[in-house]
């Protein structure tokens, strides 16, 4: 009957252990820190110890000596492993230095190995424990040695914990003192167990120790976490902890209108709808309600720590709403989340200001080439029925002004032209400065309007007068989306630019400069090459001088960066596999940079490229432009068919 009492205490220990530590028995996640992982392993090993200890009493009552022997062996084996996990947990928890940590870790491992060796030897010679012919248990000498070693270990833990508390007196808290209490509790019960081997004192010590750890450590951790949350809530517009399973809300901080809603006796789902309705502007309400829908948030946040959305509030301006996972189930879906809102209106204004700075030309205040490149792709999918005008503009004679009157006068000319553009074009669209004297205007107006707009522009240019420059002359070419409904914005730009150069030639002929010979030569040169680009390998950009339409296709991996275009073209199968390695080597931007810094001669690249179903030889020739420098490497790239 005494044996059954022994088992009853073991069963009670199991029940208490499971109740107290139920939240720690789920499998630790990979992201959990090592302290939690070792604490989990220690609790699991203690649970197995309680189970084996409870079985011992039943087996003793039944008088099955063989099973009793096996149970006792597992009893000491689990004791050894629990010692390892206990030591590792203490090391991580107290953040011990290398010497103390290594010493305690080594002790735990050696003790476990010592137990295993004793159990193996005990199979042949009963030095640890044995059962007599009547089935009575007898402790051997080394059983007491094992207990004394544990007494020594728990005393060391107590002393080490005390030293940590003394060393960090100002920063010490209940958690550090708890390890001391745990060490003392285990020391006392193990010493007592040595003198009373038939009492389950070791189990009582473990129950007491794990209860101390949970009550004072885990609860203290939670308290500190909530203190952090409360401190954090002071800098947030609102902060609530939402239990998704129980549909409840705990408020940490909220403005008055939100407090009124949370105080109502609604579930979390309904309260969240009301909160977002109260704080969000009407045009953002639908999006805000979708983001804050608590019925879908668990699925949306599976295996995620945080999701956020930006909205405009009625009183706050821009605000950032976030869900942060606080607790999750085994599938990674959150069961409890923190919902926060933070005012970001000032941050948004600063960000928009920064974006404006990075996309604005410093001299003129117009949008720069970076903004233009982004706009090109934004406008590529404009519906055919939408009015869309592309204008290419160039200032006439800027180089002459710079050479004869200086760059100050040239800047005045550029700024004056921009003032005319802003005055006339700003109400209808966007103006970009894409080069020194090159501009692009994208207007959203009808064809019937454009004639009047351009007349106003001509009049503004004609009436302008500066301090250093008397007048401005510009050339421009334009095209409507309706003229080429299937064309991309880049293709429209090429047509507008061609028309602009035609206007420029007409201007120079009128001024007495006949550039027809140059134009004819340029046309003949363009017709002999499939591709002519002016590239800048320092900035990784290019400008199309002439190109066959079939070059600007998805198949040919057309890109807005010359490096990406060249590499993607080769790797897409357009270059013969036998020529690909050499092609990629010589079209690598770094290779070209090094080549032209050392050699101003042309770079020739010969390869076979795909035309239909066959490969034909072509030559790529890259030569320095007139404005080439080692700091700003401008080059011309020509591609010519050389096959029959």
Long-range contacts (C-beta under 8 A, 24 or more apart in sequence): 1-61, 2-198, 3-56, 3-57, 3-58, 3-60, 3-61, 4-57, 4-58, 4-61, 5-57, 6-56, 6-57, 6-60, 6-198, 6-199, 6-200, 7-54, 7-55, 7-56, 7-57, 7-58, 7-61, 8-57, 9-200, 9-203, 9-204, 10-50, 10-51, 10-53, 10-54, 10-55, 10-56, 10-57, 10-200, 10-203, 11-54, 13-50, 13-53, 13-54, 13-200, 13-203, 13-204, 13-206, 13-207, 14-47, 14-50, 14-51, 14-54, 16-207, 16-211, 17-43, 17-46, 17-47, 17-50, 17-207, 17-210, 18-47, 20-210, 20-211, 20-214, 20-215, 21-210, 21-214, 24-214, 24-218, 26-330, 27-330, 29-328, 33-92, 34-88, 34-92, 35-89, 35-92, 35-93, 38-85, 38-88, 38-89, 38-92, 39-89, 39-93, 39-213, 41-85, 41-88, 41-89, 42-82, 42-85, 42-86, 42-89, 43-210, 45-78, 45-81, 45-82, 45-85, 46-82, 46-206, 46-210, 48-78, 49-75, 49-78, 49-79, 49-82, 49-203, 49-206, 50-203, 50-206, 50-207, 52-78, 53-200, 53-202, 53-203, 60-135, 60-137, 63-135, 65-131, 65-135, 68-131, 68-135, 68-137, 69-131, 72-129, 72-137, 73-119, 73-122, 76-115, 76-118, 76-119, 76-128, 76-146, 77-115, 77-116, 77-119, 79-115, 79-146, 79-150, 79-202, 80-111, 80-112, 80-113, 80-114, 80-115, 80-116, 81-112, 82-206, 83-108, 83-111, 83-112, 83-150, 83-153, 84-108, 84-109, 84-111, 84-112, 86-157, 87-153, 87-157, 90-157, 90-160, 90-161, 90-179, 93-175, 93-179, 93-217, 94-160, 94-161, 94-164, 94-176, 94-179, 96-160, 96-164, 100-160, 104-156, 104-157, 104-160, 107-153, 107-156, 108-153, 111-146, 111-149, 111-150, 111-153, 114-146, 114-149, 115-146, 118-142, 118-146, 137-197, 137-198, 139-197, 143-197, 144-194, 147-190, 147-191, 147-193, 147-194, 148-194, 150-186, 150-190, 151-187, 151-190, 151-191, 151-194, 154-183, 154-184, 154-186, 154-187, 154-190, 155-183, 155-187, 157-182, 157-183, 157-186, 158-183, 158-184, 158-187, 173-220, 174-216, 174-217, 174-220, 175-216, 175-217, 175-220, 175-221, 177-216, 178-212, 178-213, 178-216, 178-217, 178-220, 181-212, 181-216, 182-209, 182-212, 182-213, 185-209, 185-212, 229-338, 233-340, 235-342, 236-340, 236-341, 236-342, 237-316, 237-319, 237-340, 237-341, 237-342, 237-343, 238-275, 238-339, 238-340, 238-341, 239-338, 239-339, 239-340, 239-341, 240-338, 240-339, 240-340, 241-326, 241-336, 241-337, 241-338, 241-339, 242-268, 242-272, 242-294, 242-336, 242-337, 242-338, 242-339, 243-268, 243-335, 243-336, 244-268, 244-294, 244-297, 244-298, 244-334, 244-335, 244-336, 244-337, 245-335, 245-336, 247-294, 268-294, 269-294, 269-295, 272-339, 278-314, 279-313, 279-314, 279-315, 279-316, 279-319, 279-341, 280-311, 280-312, 280-313, 280-314, 281-311, 281-312, 281-313, 281-314, 283-312, 284-311, 284-312, 287-311, 288-321, 291-321, 292-321, 292-339, 297-323, 297-334, 297-337, 298-333, 298-334, 298-335, 299-333, 301-325, 301-333, 301-334, 301-337, 302-331, 302-332, 302-333, 303-332, 310-344, 310-348, 313-343, 316-343, 316-345, 317-343, 317-345, 317-348, 318-343, 318-344, 318-345, 318-347, 318-348, 319-343, 319-344, 319-345, 320-344, 361-433, 363-411, 363-414, 363-415, 363-433, 364-414, 364-415, 364-418, 364-433, 365-418, 366-418, 366-421, 366-422, 366-431, 366-432, 366-433, 366-439, 367-430, 367-431, 367-432, 367-433, 368-432, 368-433, 368-434, 369-432, 369-433, 369-434, 369-435, 369-541, 371-432, 372-432, 372-434, 372-440, 373-560, 375-430, 375-432, 375-442, 376-489, 376-490, 376-493, 376-560, 377-489, 377-560, 379-442, 379-489, 380-488, 380-489, 380-490, 382-481, 382-489, 384-481, 384-482, 384-485, 386-444, 386-481, 387-444, 387-445, 387-446, 387-447, 387-480, 387-481, 388-442, 388-443, 388-444, 388-480, 388-481, 389-429, 389-441, 389-442, 389-443, 389-444, 389-445, 389-447, 389-450, 389-478, 389-479, 389-480, 389-481, 390-440, 390-441, 390-442, 390-478, 390-479, 390-481, 390-489, 390-492, 390-493, 390-495, 390-496, 391-425, 391-440, 391-441, 391-442, 391-443, 391-476, 391-477, 391-478, 391-496, 392-438, 392-439, 392-440, 392-476, 392-477, 392-478, 392-493, 392-496, 392-497, 392-499, 392-500, 393-417, 393-421, 393-438, 393-439, 393-440, 393-441, 393-474, 393-475, 393-476, 393-500, 394-437, 394-438, 394-439, 394-474, 394-475, 394-476, 394-500, 394-501, 394-504, 395-437, 395-472, 395-473, 395-474, 396-473, 396-474, 396-475, 396-504, 396-507, 396-508, 397-473, 398-436, 398-437, 401-469, 405-468, 405-469, 408-468, 409-468, 409-469, 412-466, 412-467, 412-468, 412-469, 413-466, 413-469, 413-472, 416-464, 416-466, 416-469, 416-472, 417-461, 417-464, 417-472, 417-474, 419-464, 420-457, 420-460, 420-461, 420-464, 420-472, 421-457, 423-460, 424-453, 424-456, 424-457, 424-460, 425-453, 425-457, 428-453, 440-493, 447-480, 447-482, 450-478, 450-480, 454-478, 473-507, 475-500, 475-501, 475-503, 475-504, 475-507, 476-500, 476-503, 477-501, 477-502, 477-503, 488-552, 490-544, 490-552, 491-549, 491-552, 494-544, 494-547, 528-640, 529-638, 529-639, 529-640, 530-618, 530-639, 530-640, 530-641, 531-637, 531-638, 531-639, 532-636, 532-637, 532-638, 532-639, 533-562, 533-636, 533-637, 534-625, 534-634, 534-635, 534-636, 534-637, 535-562, 535-622, 535-634, 535-635, 535-636, 535-637, 536-562, 536-632, 536-633, 536-634, 536-635, 537-562, 537-589, 537-592, 537-593, 537-596, 537-633, 537-635, 538-593, 538-631, 538-632, 538-633, 539-632, 540-589, 542-637, 545-636, 562-589, 562-637, 563-589, 573-610, 574-609, 574-610, 575-607, 575-608, 575-609, 575-610, 576-607, 576-608, 576-609, 576-610, 576-615, 578-608, 579-606, 579-607, 579-608, 582-607, 583-607, 587-620, 592-622, 592-633, 592-635, 593-633, 596-624, 596-628, 596-630, 596-633, 596-635, 597-630, 600-624, 600-628, 606-642, 616-641, 616-643, 617-641, 617-642, 617-643, 618-642, 618-643
